[in-house]
Amino acid sequence: MTVTEPAPITIPKTITSVGLLNRYDSTSSNVINKIDEVFSAEGKNFDKDASNKVLEGLNDLLKQQNRFDVVILNDSTLSTTHTNNFPTTLPWDTVERLCHQNKVDVLYVLSYFDTDSNISYSTRQTYTQNILGVKIPVLEHHATANTLIKGGFKIYDPGNKFILDVFPFSKGITTSGKGINPAKALEALKMRKDLVMDASRLIGEDYALRIQPYKIRVARDYFVKGTDQFEIAKRKAQTGNWNGAAEHWEKELTNPKSKIAGRACYNMGIINEINGDLDAAITWVSKAYSDYNNKEALRYLNILKYRVAQNQRLAQQE
């Protein structure tokens, strides 16, 4: 069946505007970064452009949701050279100042960002035909670029002095090429930058979706054997006639055999969950366990209780 899960991030209903801040430091000129640029074939401002793509994707999708007014903030004094982990949390007085100056309620911060790249190069022997149709050995050049995009978001709520979310991310991009000489092999890697930029934008878009509820498919086990009534119910369930199946399960609720009655109670939980009545489902499944010692019922009961808790979160978000 399909169920709706609450959003991973709960933004208070009172929030009407958000600010986006990129803390990536593009002025860093330490030796390690310079070496990394040479060996990873990164162009000037590669990481800065990619980090801006993350914010661009986040900005565009948040605006499409029509829930907040979105403002992009700029404050170079808050830039950080962290590329592998979260820097020190911003002080609340700084967050309050930024939000007040830009008239926003909450701050989305790209806390750190980096792209690590390496190029591997190899050759292998292959064959081609000359104009006479004779196969001749040639050396084929192969180049592969692996790029890891990594970073992390934090969402600051200055009104409640609470960090709503801490979310590290990483995504790998691989591009490869081959040719009759090294230049031809490397030429095929030109798409790497475009792919990294597209992937960075997608990271921002995906993060914007973390404030939206989403649907998932879930599976449930139910009993199909024990009596003729269960066999008939199974066939009806297979055709999608769940209410018809439940009519046959109901007939076994008073079966003198406790094993059969317990299975019937369990299955009544199934039909009530399908019909959206979780309280009734819990009542039936609890009875299957407490009155008839149906071992499967305890596991199912925990699933139902989790769904109730998730629905409560969902109701708060909506």
C-alpha positions in Angstrom: 0.0 0.0 0.0 1.0 3.6 -0.3 1.6 5.7 2.8 2.6 9.3 3.4 5.6 9.9 5.5 6.3 13.2 7.2 9.0 15.5 5.9 12.5 14.8 7.4 12.6 18.4 8.5 9.8 20.2 10.3 9.8 23.9 9.7 7.4 25.8 12.2 4.3 27.1 10.6 5.2 30.6 11.7 8.2 30.7 9.4 7.3 32.7 6.2 10.8 33.7 4.9 14.2 32.1 4.7 17.7 33.3 3.9 20.3 31.2 2.0 24.0 31.7 2.9 27.1 30.1 1.3 30.0 29.9 3.6 32.4 28.5 1.1 35.7 30.4 1.0 36.8 31.0 -2.6 39.8 33.1 -1.5 41.7 30.2 0.1 45.1 29.9 -1.5 46.9 27.4 0.6 49.4 25.0 -1.0 47.2 21.9 -0.7 44.4 23.6 -2.6 46.7 24.7 -5.4 48.2 21.2 -5.8 44.6 19.8 -5.8 43.7 22.1 -8.6 46.6 21.0 -10.7 46.1 17.3 -10.2 42.4 17.3 -10.5 42.3 19.5 -13.6 40.0 22.0 -11.9 39.7 25.3 -13.5 39.6 28.6 -11.7 36.7 29.0 -9.3 35.5 25.5 -10.0 34.5 24.8 -6.4 33.0 28.2 -6.0 30.9 27.8 -9.1 29.8 24.3 -7.9 28.8 25.6 -4.5 26.8 28.4 -6.1 25.0 25.7 -8.1 24.0 24.0 -4.9 22.5 27.3 -3.6 20.9 27.9 -7.0 19.1 24.6 -7.0 18.0 25.1 -3.4 16.8 28.6 -4.1 14.8 27.7 -7.2 13.0 24.7 -5.7 12.1 26.5 -2.4 10.5 29.3 -4.5 8.6 26.7 -6.6 7.1 25.4 -3.3 5.4 28.8 -2.8 5.8 28.4 1.0 8.5 31.0 1.8 10.0 34.2 0.6 13.6 33.3 -0.2 16.5 35.7 0.1 20.1 35.0 -0.9 22.5 36.5 1.7 26.2 37.6 1.2 28.5 37.9 4.2 32.2 37.2 3.4 33.1 37.6 7.1 31.4 34.2 7.7 33.4 32.3 5.1 35.2 29.2 6.2 38.1 27.1 4.8 36.5 23.9 6.1 36.2 21.4 3.3 35.7 18.0 5.1 33.5 18.7 8.1 31.2 21.3 9.7 32.9 24.4 11.0 32.0 25.9 14.3 28.3 26.6 14.7 27.4 30.3 14.0 26.8 32.3 17.2 23.1 33.0 17.8 23.7 36.8 17.9 25.2 36.5 14.4 22.3 34.5 13.1 19.8 37.0 14.7 21.7 39.9 13.1 21.7 38.4 9.7 18.0 37.5 9.9 17.0 40.9 11.1 19.1 42.8 8.5 17.6 40.6 5.7 14.1 40.3 7.1 14.1 36.5 7.2 13.0 34.1 9.9 15.3 31.1 9.3 18.8 30.7 7.9 19.7 27.9 5.5 23.5 27.7 5.5 25.8 25.7 3.2 28.3 25.3 6.0 31.2 23.6 4.0 31.8 22.4 0.5 34.5 20.8 -1.7 35.1 18.8 -4.8 37.9 16.2 -4.7 39.0 15.0 -8.1 41.6 12.6 -9.5 42.4 11.5 -13.0 43.7 8.0 -13.8 45.4 7.4 -17.1 46.3 4.1 -18.8 47.0 2.6 -22.2 46.1 -0.7 -23.7 46.8 -2.4 -27.0 43.9 -2.8 -29.5 43.7 -3.3 -33.2 42.5 -1.3 -36.2 42.3 -1.9 -39.9 44.5 0.0 -42.4 43.3 0.9 -45.9 44.1 -2.6 -47.1 41.9 -4.2 -44.5 44.8 -5.5 -42.5 44.5 -5.5 -38.7 47.4 -3.6 -37.1 48.1 -3.1 -33.4 47.7 0.4 -32.0 48.0 1.9 -28.5 44.7 3.2 -27.1 44.8 5.8 -24.4 42.2 5.8 -21.6 41.5 8.6 -19.1 39.0 8.5 -16.2 38.1 11.3 -13.9 36.5 10.6 -10.5 35.0 13.6 -8.7 33.5 13.5 -5.2 31.2 16.4 -4.3 30.8 16.8 -0.6 29.5 19.4 1.9 26.9 20.0 4.6 23.8 22.1 5.4 22.6 23.5 8.7 19.3 25.3 9.2 19.2 27.9 12.0 16.0 29.0 13.7 17.0 32.1 15.7 13.4 32.6 17.1 13.7 29.3 19.0 17.5 29.3 19.1 17.4 25.8 17.6 19.2 24.1 14.7 16.4 22.5 12.7 18.7 20.2 10.6 22.3 19.1 10.2 22.8 17.4 6.9 26.1 16.2 5.4 26.0 15.1 1.7 28.3 13.5 -0.8 27.9 12.5 -4.4 30.3 10.9 -6.8 30.7 11.7 -10.6 32.7 9.6 -13.0 33.6 10.5 -16.5 35.9 8.6 -18.9 37.3 8.9 -22.4 39.6 7.2 -24.8 41.5 8.0 -28.0 44.5 7.3 -30.2 46.6 9.8 -28.2 46.5 11.3 -24.7 45.0 14.5 -26.0 42.0 12.7 -27.5 41.5 10.8 -24.3 41.5 13.9 -22.2 39.3 15.7 -24.7 36.4 13.3 -23.8 36.6 14.5 -20.2 35.4 18.0 -21.0 31.9 17.1 -20.0 33.2 16.6 -16.4 32.6 20.2 -15.4 29.0 20.3 -16.8 28.2 17.0 -15.0 29.6 18.3 -11.7 27.6 21.5 -12.0 24.4 19.6 -12.8 25.0 17.3 -9.9 25.6 20.2 -7.5 22.4 21.9 -8.5 20.5 18.6 -8.0 22.0 18.3 -4.4 20.4 21.7 -3.6 17.1 20.7 -5.2 17.0 17.5 -3.2 17.7 19.3 0.0 14.8 21.7 -0.6 12.5 18.6 -0.8 13.4 17.6 2.8 10.7 19.9 4.1 8.0 18.2 2.1 6.1 15.0 3.1 6.6 12.1 0.6 4.9 8.9 -0.3 6.4 5.4 -0.1 5.2 1.9 -0.8 5.1 -0.5 2.1 4.4 -4.2 2.3 2.4 -6.1 4.9 2.2 -9.9 5.6 -1.2 -11.4 6.3 -2.5 -14.9 6.9 -3.9 -16.9 3.9 -4.1 -20.4 5.3 -5.9 -22.2 8.1 -9.5 -22.7 6.9 -11.6 -22.5 3.7 -12.6 -18.9 4.7 -8.9 -17.9 4.6 -8.5 -19.5 1.2 -11.5 -17.6 -0.2 -10.3 -14.3 1.4 -6.9 -14.8 -0.2 -8.4 -15.0 -3.7 -10.5 -11.9 -3.1 -7.5 -10.0 -1.7 -5.5 -11.0 -4.8 -8.2 -9.3 -7.0 -8.0 -6.1 -4.8 -11.3 -6.8 -3.0 -9.9 -6.3 0.5 -13.3 -5.5 2.1 -14.7 -8.7 0.6 -11.7 -10.6 2.0 -12.4 -9.1 5.4 -16.0 -10.5 5.4 -14.5 -14.0 5.4 -11.9 -13.1 8.1 -14.7 -11.9 10.3 -16.3 -15.3 10.2 -13.3 -16.8 11.9 -13.1 -14.4 14.8 -15.0 -16.8 17.0 -13.3 -20.0 15.7 -12.8 -22.3 18.7 -9.2 -22.9 17.6 -7.2 -20.1 19.2 -4.6 -20.2 16.3 -7.3 -19.5 13.7 -9.0 -16.8 15.8 -5.7 -15.1 16.4 -5.0 -15.1 12.6 -8.4 -13.6 12.0 -7.8 -10.8 14.5 -4.4 -10.1 12.9 -5.9 -9.9 9.5 -8.6 -7.5 10.7 -5.8 -5.2 11.6 -4.6 -5.4 8.0 -8.0 -4.3 6.6 -8.3 -1.5 9.1 -4.9 -0.2 8.2 -5.8 -0.4 4.5 -8.9 1.7 5.2 -7.0 4.2 7.2 -8.3 3.4 10.7 -5.0 2.8 12.6 -6.7 2.9 16.1 -9.0 0.0 15.1 -6.0 -1.8 13.5 -4.0 -1.5 16.8 -7.0 -2.8 18.8 -7.4 -5.9 16.6 -3.6 -6.7 16.4 -3.3 -6.2 20.2 -6.1 -8.7 20.7 -4.3 -11.2 18.4 -1.2 -11.0 20.6 -2.7 -10.7 24.1 -5.6 -13.1 23.7 -4.2 -15.6 21.2 -0.4 -15.3 21.5 0.0 -14.6 17.8 3.8 -14.0 17.6 3.6 -12.0 14.3 1.1 -9.6 15.9 3.7 -8.0 18.2 6.0 -7.0 15.3 3.0 -5.7 13.4 1.8 -3.8 16.5 5.1 -1.9 16.6 4.8 -1.0 12.9 1.3 0.4 13.5 2.4 2.4 16.6 5.2 3.9 14.5 2.7 4.8 11.8 0.6 6.6 14.4 3.6 8.6 15.6 4.5 9.5 12.0 0.9 10.6 11.3 1.1 12.9 14.3 4.2 14.5 12.9 2.6 14.7 9.5 -0.4 16.5 11.1 1.9 19.0 12.7 3.6 19.7 9.4 0.4 20.2 7.5 
